[in-house]
Amino acid sequence: MEFNEKALEVFKKELEKTGNEAVKLEVVQTEENNSLNVDLKKIEEGDRVIDKDGLKIIIDVESEVMLTDIIFEADEEGNISMSYAQPSCSGSCSGCCGC
């Protein structure tokens, strides 16, 4: 999971503004698709918290694997977008990386 500098700044400002301590990221799976819930909240006992450049992130164990390749970016206006990191080609390409 990666954040560009602007995304870190936006999340940190929102936490400060709302009086919360962490960003909670949770992947919700349904039969049709997966969605990502992003919430600002206080840290509770038992929460699994990681630190990304000073940003505290609450992550549940089931979502952690799905969040590994996610990149959060924000533009100059503070609009946050999310994308998946492209797998790197190892030279013996099976076509999965699109090269």
N, C-alpha and C positions, 0 to 999 in steps of 0.2 A: 504494500500500500504506500502510495506516494502522494505528496501534496506540493504544489508549487508555492513559492513564497507568498503570493497574493491570497491563495486559498487559506493558508495558515493564518494570515492576518485577518481575513474575513471571519473565520471561525472564532478566533480569539476575541475579536471585537464583539461578536454576538454573545459569546459567553459572558464577557464583562458587562455588557448592556443588560442582559437578562438575569445576572446574578447566579448563573449556573457554573458548574465546575468542569464539565466534560461533554464531549460529543459522543452520543451513543449511535453506533452503526450496527444495523441488524438486517440480514437478508431474510426476507419472508418468502417461503416457497409455497406455490399453489400448483395445482395440476396444470394450469395454463402457462404460468411463467414465474419468474423470480422478480422481486422488487426490493429495493433498498430503502429502508426507513432510516432517516437521519433525525435525531432528536437531541436537544440540549437539556442536560439534567444534572442533578447533584449526584455525586458518587455515593453509592450505598455499600454497606458491608457485603462482601461476597462478589462484588463486581470485579471483572477482570479488566484492569486498566493498563494501557500501554501509553508511552509518551513518544510523540513524534515532534521533535524540535520545540518542546515546550507546550504542545497541544495535547491535552489528556483525552484519550479515546477509550470509551467503554465498548468492549467487543464480546459477544457471546461465542462460545466454543464452536457451535455449529456454523456460524457465519465466517469464522476466521479464514478457513480455506478458500472460500469464495471471494474474500476481500483482498487476497494476496496480490493480485495483478491489477487492482484498481488504481487509477490516477485521478486525483481531484485537482482541478485547475480553476482559477478565477481570473476573469479579465479585469481591466482597469476600473470598470464600473462596479466590480464586486460580485458579478454573476458567476456562480459556481457551476461547473460542468464536471461530468464524470466520464471516463473512458477506460478501456482495458489496455494494458500494456501489450504490445505485439510481441509474440514469441520471437526469440532471436534464432536465426538460421545457423545450424551447426555444421553446415557443409554437406551433410548427407540428408538433403531436404526431401521430405515426404509431401511437400505442398502445403503444409499446415500454416506456414508463415506468409504465404502469398508471394513469395519471391519467384 
